[in-house]
Amino acid sequence: MSSKKILQEPAARYFLEVVRSGSISEAASRLNVASSAISRQIAKLEASLDTLLFERTARGMQPSAAGELLAAYALRVQMDSDRLFR
């Protein structure tokens, strides 16, 4: 694994919002960004990790096992960051 940062903004924020909402379009609405911007960031993140982070179904997007692990990590980082900058 390279030393480059994999989970950077805005990818981290977009990823977590898709996990929370279960939908790219809902995440885009909540974040006030284009759906295509979120789709691109998710695709880049999946490519950089060489794994699928979501199961795409007719009912929306559900995190894969790898997505669940990344979501737990990203949430911890976000919470630590929030505490640090209070």
N, C-alpha and C positions, 0 to 999 in steps of 0.2 A: 504494500500500500504506500502510495506517495505521501509526502508530507504536506501536500496542498490541502487547504481547508475544503471539505466536501459540503458541509452544511452551513452555508452562508446566507445572509439576508439577500434578497427576499425569499429565497427558496425555503428556508426554515419556517418562516411565517406562513407561506402559502401551503406548504406540506401539512403543517399542523391544522390549518383551517379546513383543508380537504378531509383530513382524518375526522375532525369534529363534526363537520356538516355532512359528510358522505357524498359530496357532489362538488364538481368543479364549478358549475354555474352558481350554486349556493355560496360557495366560498368566495367567488368573484364578486357576488352581490354584497356580501358582508364586508369585504375588504375594499370595495369600490375600485376594482381593477377589471381589466378585460379577461374573459375566460381563456382567451388564447395565451395571455401572459402566464397564467397559472399552468396551463397545459405545457407550455414550453419549459418552465422551471421544473415541473415534475419529470418531464422527459429527460432533461439534462441531469437531474439528480439520479434517476434510474440508470442512465448511461454511465455516469461517473462511478456508481456503485456496482454496475453490471448485474443488476437484479431488478425484478419487478417489485414495486412497493405497494401496489394496489391490485386487487382483483376487480376488474371492470365487469359489472353485471347490469342487467336491465333495471335493477333497483338502485343503482348508484355505484359508488366506489367503496370497497371495503379493504382495509389494510391487509396485506399479505403478512406472513409470519415475519419477514424482514421489515415490513412497514411498521408492524407493532413494536419491534425492537427499536427501530429508529425513532418512532413517535415517543416512546418512553424516554429515550436519551434526549431528544430535542426538548421535551417538556421539562426535564430536569435542568437542562442548560438555561431555558427560558426563565424558569422559576429562580434559579441562582442569580441570573442577570438582573431580574426584577428586584431581588433582595439587595443586591450589591448597589444598585442605583436608586434606592429609596431615599 
